[in-house]
């Protein structure tokens, strides 16, 4: 039986642990027939170790999305391995500690600028670095955490995700003529490395226990991974600039 990504070549960022949404996206993509290449920063060796747990081997390339040299060489390195790309997964976010945890009003601009560069601008930077490899079009999929709301403890990652969501819409606008789609998956909270870096994460996550219509499991990144794989596939051929919520339905519920 063929998979929905048969013959697709996919670049996936952000595989840090087996709890990473990106790890599950990579695993499911391989199971659905894709060839996968991974990028990692700052510790490619960590990603290489986790990559051994994937169904098939996957090469890991070092990529700091704020480093122009890394971005400029990416197309050549990926091209040597895969010849081209049909999809890109952006699973990258970072804010300095003083930009999180209830310090919103006191965060210096330098820390805000770092959060914006790594978490939002990098979607454009990564997409443009991969563009020469997507001659036949393709699908770019990023990960957000619903930026319509101000969340406890999330602070400057909130505006960074809002910027990511806007960036995705503008990429969708500007690359549509080249048959490149850009969409985001808005996942509910998960006990990943990213989550553990947020002080008071439990307070944020507890909202889901009370309000999510579908039961939400903090330990299960697979639903979000499935959402990513679906958007990478040809089953959403005319969907772009969209945010698909994989959050148990919480986004639709008021008090």
VOPAGU-2260 file (C-alpha; in pm, 1 decimal, decimal comma):
REM VOPAGU-2260
SITE   aa  ch    i         X         Y         Z
SITE  UNK   A    0       0,0       0,0       0,0
SITE  UNK   A    1     144,6     338,7     -98,3
SITE  UNK   A    2     173,1     629,3     143,9
SITE  UNK   A    3      50,0     985,8     101,1
SITE  UNK   A    4     408,8    1114,5      76,6
SITE  UNK   A    5     537,7     856,7    -172,7
SITE  UNK   A    6     833,7    1000,0    -364,2
SITE  UNK   A    7     837,0    1326,2    -164,8
SITE  UNK   A    8    1163,4    1472,6     -34,6
SITE  UNK   A    9    1117,9    1653,3     295,0
SITE  UNK   A   10    1350,1    1867,3     507,1
SITE  UNK   A   11    1259,0    1868,8     876,6
SITE  UNK   A   12    1402,9    2099,8    1143,0
SITE  UNK   A   13    1367,5    2073,2    1519,7
SITE  UNK   A   14    1416,5    1703,1    1596,4
SITE  UNK   A   15    1557,4    1725,5    1950,2
SITE  UNK   A   16    1405,5    1431,5    2137,8
SITE  UNK   A   17    1152,1    1154,4    2078,7
SITE  UNK   A   18     898,1    1389,2    2240,9
SITE  UNK   A   19     950,0    1649,2    1965,3
SITE  UNK   A   20     658,9    1704,3    1728,4
SITE  UNK   A   21     924,9    1718,7    1455,2
SITE  UNK   A   22    1043,7    1366,2    1542,4
SITE  UNK   A   23     691,2    1231,7    1497,4
SITE  UNK   A   24     651,8    1426,3    1173,2
SITE  UNK   A   25     976,9    1269,8    1044,9
SITE  UNK   A   26     872,5     920,2    1154,8
SITE  UNK   A   27     527,1     947,7     997,3
SITE  UNK   A   28     670,0    1106,4     680,4
SITE  UNK   A   29     905,8     810,7     634,6
SITE  UNK   A   30     623,2     565,8     703,2
SITE  UNK   A   31     419,9     746,0     436,3
SITE  UNK   A   32     693,8     705,2     175,5
SITE  UNK   A   33     901,0    1025,5     202,6
SITE  UNK   A   34    1276,4    1064,5     195,6
SITE  UNK   A   35    1367,6    1278,1     495,4
SITE  UNK   A   36    1667,6    1497,5     575,8
SITE  UNK   A   37    1705,5    1665,3     914,9
SITE  UNK   A   38    1869,4    1987,3    1031,9
SITE  UNK   A   39    1991,0    2058,7    1382,4
SITE  UNK   A   40    2136,1    2332,3    1600,7
SITE  UNK   A   41    2327,0    2373,6    1827,5
SITE  UNK   A   42    2400,3    2002,0    1878,9
SITE  UNK   A   43    2375,7    1795,3    1558,7
SITE  UNK   A   44    2512,8    1492,8    1745,9
SITE  UNK   A   45    2203,6    1493,0    1969,4
SITE  UNK   A   46    1975,7    1489,0    1664,2
SITE  UNK   A   47    2188,0    1217,6    1500,8
SITE  UNK   A   48    2136,0    1000,2    1807,3
SITE  UNK   A   49    1757,7    1056,0    1805,8
SITE  UNK   A   50    1746,7    1002,5    1427,0
SITE  UNK   A   51    1863,6     643,3    1479,1
SITE  UNK   A   52    1519,5     575,5    1626,4
SITE  UNK   A   53    1346,8     665,1    1299,1
SITE  UNK   A   54    1225,6     381,6    1073,3
SITE  UNK   A   55    1501,5     463,0     817,2
SITE  UNK   A   56    1837,5     644,2     836,9
SITE  UNK   A   57    1822,6    1022,9     790,2
SITE  UNK   A   58    2116,0    1253,5     732,4
SITE  UNK   A   59    2154,9    1547,9     972,3
SITE  UNK   A   60    2285,8    1888,1     855,7
SITE  UNK   A   61    2393,6    2159,0    1098,9
SITE  UNK   A   62    2175,4    2467,1    1050,3
SITE  UNK   A   63    2158,5    2780,7    1261,0
SITE  UNK   A   64    1870,5    2973,4    1101,8
SITE  UNK   A   65    2023,3    3304,3    1214,2
SITE  UNK   A   66    2354,0    3228,4    1037,9
SITE  UNK   A   67    2368,8    3353,9     676,4
SITE  UNK   A   68    2657,8    3122,0     594,4
SITE  UNK   A   69    2456,8    2817,5     708,0
SITE  UNK   A   70    2152,5    2933,6     510,7
SITE  UNK   A   71    2354,3    3002,7     194,9
SITE  UNK   A   72    2506,5    2654,7     188,4
SITE  UNK   A   73    2184,6    2467,7     273,4
SITE  UNK   A   74    2054,4    2422,3     -82,0
SITE  UNK   A   75    2385,5    2274,0    -197,9
SITE  UNK   A   76    2409,3    2030,7      95,3
SITE  UNK   A   77    2047,7    1915,9      63,4
SITE  UNK   A   78    2069,4    1903,9    -315,3
SITE  UNK   A   79    2366,6    1666,6    -295,6
SITE  UNK   A   80    2162,7    1429,5     -79,5
SITE  UNK   A   81    1812,7    1449,4    -227,4
SITE  UNK   A   82    1843,0    1640,2    -556,3
SITE  UNK   A   83    1552,8    1866,8    -460,5
SITE  UNK   A   84    1273,8    1921,0    -209,2
SITE  UNK   A   85     896,7    1886,1    -204,0
SITE  UNK   A   86     841,5    1995,8     153,7
SITE  UNK   A   87     994,0    2183,5     446,9
SITE  UNK   A   88     897,7    2160,7     814,4
SITE  UNK   A   89     980,3    2462,0    1031,7
SITE  UNK   A   90     983,2    2351,6    1395,8
SITE  UNK   A   91    1204,4    2622,4    1542,4
SITE  UNK   A   92    1136,7    2855,5    1831,4
SITE  UNK   A   93    1345,2    3019,5    2099,4
SITE  UNK   A   94    1318,6    3305,5    2346,5
SITE  UNK   A   95    1576,8    3399,5    2611,2
SITE  UNK   A   96    1469,1    3322,7    2967,8
SITE  UNK   A   97    1409,9    3690,0    3046,8
SITE  UNK   A   98    1145,3    3697,9    2770,8
SITE  UNK   A   99     934,7    3427,1    2941,2
SITE  UNK   A  100     776,7    3343,3    3274,4
SITE  UNK   A  101     591,5    3662,3    3367,9
SITE  UNK   A  102     860,5    3912,8    3275,9
SITE  UNK   A  103     678,6    4059,5    2974,6
SITE  UNK   A  104     685,9    4424,2    3083,5
SITE  UNK   A  105    1053,9    4415,1    3177,2
SITE  UNK   A  106    1205,0    4222,3    2884,1
SITE  UNK   A  107    1477,7    4419,2    2703,0
SITE  UNK   A  108    1449,8    4462,4    2327,5
SITE  UNK   A  109    1763,0    4255,0    2264,8
SITE  UNK   A  110    1583,7    3949,1    2402,0
SITE  UNK   A  111    1265,9    4031,6    2209,7
SITE  UNK   A  112    1471,4    4068,5    1890,5
SITE  UNK   A  113    1628,1    3725,2    1945,2
SITE  UNK   A  114    1284,7    3566,0    1996,2
SITE  UNK   A  115    1152,0    3729,6    1678,2
SITE  UNK   A  116    1457,6    3638,3    1468,4
SITE  UNK   A  117    1471,3    3272,4    1570,1
SITE  UNK   A  118    1098,2    3206,2    1600,9
SITE  UNK   A  119     939,2    3414,7    1321,6
SITE  UNK   A  120    1181,9    3563,1    1068,4
SITE  UNK   A  121    1347,7    3221,7    1037,7
SITE  UNK   A  122    1038,5    3086,8     857,9
SITE  UNK   A  123    1108,5    3327,8     573,5
SITE  UNK   A  124    1485,3    3267,2     592,4
SITE  UNK   A  125    1448,7    2887,1     584,9
SITE  UNK   A  126    1190,2    2895,7     304,8
SITE  UNK   A  127    1409,3    3117,9      87,7
SITE  UNK   A  128    1716,1    2900,4     154,9
SITE  UNK   A  129    1518,8    2596,8      33,0
SITE  UNK   A  130    1344,6    2773,9    -256,5
SITE  UNK   A  131    1604,0    2678,9    -524,5
SITE  UNK   A  132    1529,3    2312,1    -446,8
SITE  UNK   A  133    1151,2    2344,3    -491,3
SITE  UNK   A  134    1140,9    2387,3    -868,0
SITE  UNK   A  135     813,8    2195,8    -897,5
SITE  UNK   A  136     640,6    2366,8    -608,2
SITE  UNK   A  137     606,9    2229,1    -260,3
SITE  UNK   A  138     465,6    2262,6      88,8
SITE  UNK   A  139     612,8    2458,0     380,3
SITE  UNK   A  140     465,4    2372,1     720,1
SITE  UNK   A  141     545,2    2551,9    1046,9
SITE  UNK   A  142     436,8    2507,4    1407,4
SITE  UNK   A  143     260,6    2771,7    1612,7
SITE  UNK   A  144      89,4    2800,1    1949,8
SITE  UNK   A  145    -234,8    2991,8    1901,0
SITE  UNK   A  146    -133,1    3358,6    1896,6
SITE  UNK   A  147    -488,5    3494,6    1918,9
SITE  UNK   A  148    -456,1    3491,3    2297,5
SITE  UNK   A  149    -224,5    3603,3    2575,2
SITE  UNK   A  150    -119,6    3285,6    2757,0
SITE  UNK   A  151      12,9    3254,5    3114,1
SITE  UNK   A  152     395,9    3256,6    3128,0
SITE  UNK   A  153     434,7    3257,8    2746,8
SITE  UNK   A  154     512,8    3629,0    2729,1
SITE  UNK   A  155     725,7    3735,1    2427,8
SITE  UNK   A  156     688,0    3398,5    2257,6
SITE  UNK   A  157     326,0    3507,2    2205,2
SITE  UNK   A  158     411,5    3808,3    1987,2
SITE  UNK   A  159     683,0    3596,9    1820,7
SITE  UNK   A  160     421,4    3334,7    1725,9
SITE  UNK   A  161     186,4    3611,9    1607,6
SITE  UNK   A  162     470,0    3731,4    1383,9
SITE  UNK   A  163     524,7    3372,9    1264,1
SITE  UNK   A  164     156,4    3343,2    1173,5
SITE  UNK   A  165     164,8    3669,9     976,8
SITE  UNK   A  166     491,3    3568,1     809,3
SITE  UNK   A  167     330,8    3243,7     692,4
SITE  UNK   A  168      47,2    3437,2     526,8
SITE  UNK   A  169     289,3    3665,3     342,5
SITE  UNK   A  170     498,7    3370,1     224,3
SITE  UNK   A  171     175,8    3208,9     101,4
SITE  UNK   A  172      97,1    3530,2     -87,6
SITE  UNK   A  173     438,3    3573,2    -246,8
SITE  UNK   A  174     520,7    3211,4    -336,2
SITE  UNK   A  175     177,8    3096,0    -452,5
SITE  UNK   A  176     270,7    3170,5    -813,7
SITE  UNK   A  177     549,3    2914,1    -780,6
SITE  UNK   A  178     297,9    2658,7    -650,4
SITE  UNK   A  179     448,5    2669,5    -301,8
SITE  UNK   A  180     200,4    2648,0     -15,2
SITE  UNK   A  181     275,1    2772,1     336,2
SITE  UNK   A  182      61,8    2662,2     629,6
SITE  UNK   A  183      92,4    2624,4    1005,8
SITE  UNK   A  184     -17,8    2363,0    1255,8
SITE  UNK   A  185    -132,6    2517,4    1583,2
SITE  UNK   A  186     -67,6    2241,3    1833,4
SITE  UNK   A  187    -188,0    2213,2    2188,5
SITE  UNK   A  188      71,1    2202,1    2468,6
SITE  UNK   A  189     307,7    1905,0    2481,6
SITE  UNK   A  190     575,3    1801,3    2728,0
SITE  UNK   A  191     858,0    1866,6    2481,8
SITE  UNK   A  192    1196,2    2034,0    2530,3
SITE  UNK   A  193    1040,8    2361,5    2414,2
SITE  UNK   A  194     765,6    2335,2    2674,5
SITE  UNK   A  195    1005,7    2255,7    2955,7
SITE  UNK   A  196    1192,4    2579,7    2885,5
SITE  UNK   A  197     879,5    2782,2    2973,8
SITE  UNK   A  198     862,3    2863,4    3347,7
SITE  UNK   A  199     522,2    2767,7    3489,7
SITE  UNK   A  200     433,6    2551,2    3188,4
SITE  UNK   A  201     199,1    2338,4    3401,6
SITE  UNK   A  202     -27,3    2640,4    3458,1
SITE  UNK   A  203     -58,0    2684,1    3083,1
SITE  UNK   A  204    -117,3    2315,2    3015,9
SITE  UNK   A  205    -384,7    2280,3    3285,7
SITE  UNK   A  206    -619,9    2496,4    3075,1
SITE  UNK   A  207    -656,4    2200,0    2837,8
SITE  UNK   A  208    -777,8    1965,4    3113,1
SITE  UNK   A  209   -1074,1    2193,4    3177,8
SITE  UNK   A  210   -1168,4    2329,2    2835,4
SITE  UNK   A  211   -1060,6    2100,5    2551,4
SITE  UNK   A  212   -1363,6    1920,8    2394,3
SITE  UNK   A  213   -1147,6    1625,5    2291,8
SITE  UNK   A  214    -929,3    1464,7    2554,2
SITE  UNK   A  215    -578,6    1612,9    2526,3
SITE  UNK   A  216    -266,8    1411,7    2607,6
SITE  UNK   A  217      42,9    1618,0    2691,1
SITE  UNK   A  218     257,1    1313,1    2620,7
SITE  UNK   A  219     130,8    1243,3    2266,9
SITE  UNK   A  220     289,5    1450,5    1986,2
SITE  UNK   A  221     159,8    1217,8    1713,5
SITE  UNK   A  222    -164,7    1407,2    1634,4
SITE  UNK   A  223      37,8    1722,0    1559,2
SITE  UNK   A  224     280,4    1513,0    1352,2
SITE  UNK   A  225     -12,8    1376,9    1152,4
SITE  UNK   A  226    -136,5    1729,7    1086,2
SITE  UNK   A  227     205,9    1825,0     949,3
SITE  UNK   A  228     224,2    1518,6     724,1
SITE  UNK   A  229    -126,8    1584,6     590,8
SITE  UNK   A  230     -29,8    1942,2     496,2
SITE  UNK   A  231     291,1    1818,9     331,2
SITE  UNK   A  232      87,6    1581,6     115,8
SITE  UNK   A  233    -107,1    1646,0    -204,2
SITE  UNK   A  234    -432,6    1612,4     -12,6
SITE  UNK   A  235    -433,4    1989,6      54,2
SITE  UNK   A  236    -344,7    2111,0    -296,1
SITE  UNK   A  237    -524,7    2446,4    -274,0
SITE  UNK   A  238    -477,7    2525,7      95,1
SITE  UNK   A  239    -226,4    2795,8     179,2
SITE  UNK   A  240    -192,5    3071,8     438,0
SITE  UNK   A  241    -395,1    2850,4     670,7
SITE  UNK   A  242    -356,9    2761,1    1039,1
SITE  UNK   A  243    -481,2    2409,3    1116,2
SITE  UNK   A  244    -554,2    2362,8    1486,0
SITE  UNK   A  245    -449,5    2030,4    1634,1
SITE  UNK   A  246    -538,4    2124,6    1990,6
SITE  UNK   A  247    -832,0    1905,7    2088,3
SITE  UNK   A  248   -1064,4    2184,3    1975,6
SITE  UNK   A  249    -979,8    2426,2    2257,9
SITE  UNK   A  250    -942,8    2717,7    2015,2
SITE  UNK   A  251   -1317,1    2697,5    1942,4
SITE  UNK   A  252   -1430,9    2711,0    2304,8
SITE  UNK   A  253   -1490,6    3021,4    2517,4
SITE  UNK   A  254   -1506,2    3012,2    2897,3
